[in-house]
């Protein structure tokens, strides 16, 4: 596996992992690599510094200092970094606090509310693309969310 720093034609930068350099080339030429910010398929490798291991096998290791150094250099994936990530995080929080998660029952619940068979309320859940299109054709108001719902483990 290899991690590349990528850049689109709009100068958005992001990172992604690939099986190999040739795998990246094949995916990029096929139009299967797109910018995570704007969706552009005009993506190439950006200039990046190589990550080299400098420790010697026989040198004593200060494990606490090593952990601190590694933590400072690695990006935190659980915290939003860009303005777009922050906006999506805020939207997720708003949706999760003000709506009921109905999971796979989204289509059934949305139809029932539209038909007047269930009380109207704010819901979110999951639907296949063909199911969402059918709801739209029936006049059911809905919108796709730019995140996947957190699934319950219960």
C-alpha positions as CSV (number, residue, x, y, z in Angstrom):
1,X,0.0,0.0,0.0
2,X,1.1,3.5,-0.8
3,X,-0.3,6.9,0.3
4,X,-0.3,9.7,-2.2
5,X,-0.9,13.4,-1.6
6,X,-3.3,14.4,-4.5
7,X,-4.3,17.7,-6.0
8,X,-7.2,18.5,-8.3
9,X,-7.4,21.1,-11.1
10,X,-9.0,23.5,-8.5
11,X,-6.0,23.2,-6.2
12,X,-7.7,21.2,-3.5
13,X,-5.3,18.8,-1.8
14,X,-6.1,15.5,-0.1
15,X,-4.5,12.1,0.7
16,X,-5.5,8.6,-0.3
17,X,-4.1,5.1,-0.2
18,X,-3.6,2.9,-3.2
19,X,-2.4,-0.7,-3.8
20,X,0.5,0.6,-5.8
21,X,1.7,3.5,-8.0
22,X,0.5,1.7,-11.1
23,X,-2.9,1.1,-9.5
24,X,-3.3,4.8,-8.9
25,X,-2.3,5.5,-12.5
26,X,-4.9,3.0,-13.8
27,X,-7.6,4.4,-11.6
28,X,-6.8,8.0,-12.5
29,X,-6.7,7.3,-16.2
30,X,-10.1,5.5,-16.0
31,X,-11.6,8.6,-14.2
32,X,-12.1,6.7,-11.0
33,X,-10.2,9.1,-8.8
34,X,-12.0,12.3,-7.9
35,X,-11.5,15.3,-5.6
36,X,-13.0,14.8,-2.2
37,X,-13.9,18.5,-2.0
38,X,-15.3,19.4,-5.5
39,X,-15.6,16.1,-7.3
40,X,-13.3,17.0,-10.1
41,X,-11.8,13.9,-12.0
42,X,-8.8,16.0,-13.0
43,X,-6.6,14.7,-10.1
44,X,-2.9,14.2,-10.1
45,X,-0.1,13.5,-7.6
46,X,1.0,16.6,-5.6
47,X,4.6,17.1,-4.4
48,X,5.0,15.2,-1.2
49,X,7.8,14.4,1.3
50,X,8.8,10.7,1.6
51,X,8.2,9.0,4.9
52,X,11.4,7.3,5.9
53,X,12.2,5.3,8.9
54,X,15.4,6.6,10.6
55,X,15.7,4.4,13.7
56,X,18.3,1.8,14.0
57,X,17.4,-1.6,15.3
58,X,20.1,-1.6,18.0
59,X,19.4,2.0,19.2
60,X,17.5,2.4,22.5
61,X,14.0,3.7,21.9
62,X,12.2,6.3,24.0
63,X,8.7,5.0,23.4
64,X,6.9,7.9,25.1
65,X,8.8,10.5,23.0
66,X,8.2,8.4,19.9
67,X,4.4,8.3,20.5
68,X,4.3,12.0,21.1
69,X,6.2,12.7,17.9
70,X,4.1,10.3,15.8
71,X,0.8,11.8,17.3
72,X,2.0,15.3,16.4
73,X,2.8,14.4,12.8
74,X,-0.3,12.3,11.9
75,X,-3.5,14.0,10.9
76,X,-6.4,13.5,13.2
77,X,-9.1,11.8,11.2
78,X,-11.8,12.1,13.8
79,X,-11.8,15.9,13.9
80,X,-12.9,18.1,10.9
81,X,-9.9,19.8,9.2
82,X,-11.4,22.0,6.4
83,X,-14.3,24.4,6.3
84,X,-16.3,21.8,4.3
85,X,-15.6,19.1,6.8
86,X,-16.6,21.4,9.7
87,X,-19.9,22.3,7.9
88,X,-20.7,18.7,7.2
89,X,-20.0,17.9,10.9
90,X,-22.3,20.7,12.0
91,X,-25.0,19.5,9.6
92,X,-24.6,15.9,10.9
93,X,-25.0,17.1,14.5
94,X,-28.1,19.2,13.6
95,X,-29.7,16.3,11.8
96,X,-29.0,13.8,14.5
97,X,-30.3,16.0,17.3
98,X,-33.5,17.2,15.5
99,X,-34.5,14.2,13.5
100,X,-35.5,10.6,14.2
101,X,-33.2,7.9,12.6
102,X,-35.5,5.3,10.9
103,X,-32.7,3.3,9.2
104,X,-33.9,1.0,6.5
105,X,-37.5,2.0,7.1
106,X,-36.9,5.4,5.6
107,X,-38.8,4.7,2.4
108,X,-41.8,3.3,4.2
109,X,-41.9,6.1,6.8
110,X,-41.5,8.8,4.2
111,X,-44.4,7.4,2.1
112,X,-46.6,7.0,5.2
113,X,-46.0,10.7,6.2
114,X,-46.6,11.9,2.7
115,X,-49.9,10.0,2.4
116,X,-51.0,11.3,5.8
117,X,-50.9,7.8,7.4
118,X,-48.2,8.8,9.9
119,X,-47.6,12.1,11.7
120,X,-45.1,14.4,10.0
121,X,-41.8,14.6,11.7
122,X,-38.2,15.1,10.6
123,X,-36.6,11.7,9.8
124,X,-33.4,10.4,8.2
125,X,-32.4,7.0,7.2
126,X,-31.2,4.9,4.3
127,X,-32.5,4.2,0.9
128,X,-31.2,2.9,-2.4
129,X,-30.9,5.3,-5.3
130,X,-33.8,3.7,-7.2
131,X,-36.0,4.0,-4.0
132,X,-35.1,7.7,-3.6
133,X,-35.9,8.4,-7.2
134,X,-39.3,6.7,-6.8
135,X,-40.1,8.8,-3.8
136,X,-39.1,12.0,-5.7
137,X,-41.4,10.9,-8.6
138,X,-44.2,10.5,-6.1
139,X,-43.7,14.0,-4.9
140,X,-42.2,13.0,-1.5
141,X,-39.8,15.8,-0.4
142,X,-36.4,14.5,0.5
143,X,-32.8,15.3,0.1
144,X,-29.6,13.2,0.2
145,X,-27.2,13.8,3.1
146,X,-23.5,14.3,2.6
147,X,-22.7,11.7,5.3
148,X,-23.6,8.2,6.2
149,X,-25.7,7.8,9.3
150,X,-24.0,6.3,12.4
151,X,-25.5,2.9,12.8
152,X,-26.7,1.6,16.1
153,X,-24.9,-1.5,17.5
154,X,-27.9,-2.5,19.5
